[in-house]
């Protein structure tokens, strides 16, 4: 199932604290098996003062949710991204 999930797909969380919530996938980390969802799993990290960031402060980041806890509700439109299916084109032209 995790291989079929893509960015901009609408998914439903099937387990955990946010069970039953539907959201759109913003980013996927296939190596770790996690997906970042829009508006869910936002955490504030405290940044240490550095030469490049002399003020320090807070930064809001996404924490990924394991892909095994997600269920596909609505797939992103393939044609909406401006892409075409090469296999479909070759089959139409073949006799």
Secondary structure, 3 states (H helix, E strand, C coil): CHHHCCCCCEEEECCCCCCCCEEEEEEEECCCCEEEECCECEEEEEECCCCCCCCCEEEEEECCEEHHHEEEEECCCCHHHCCCCHHHHHHHHCC
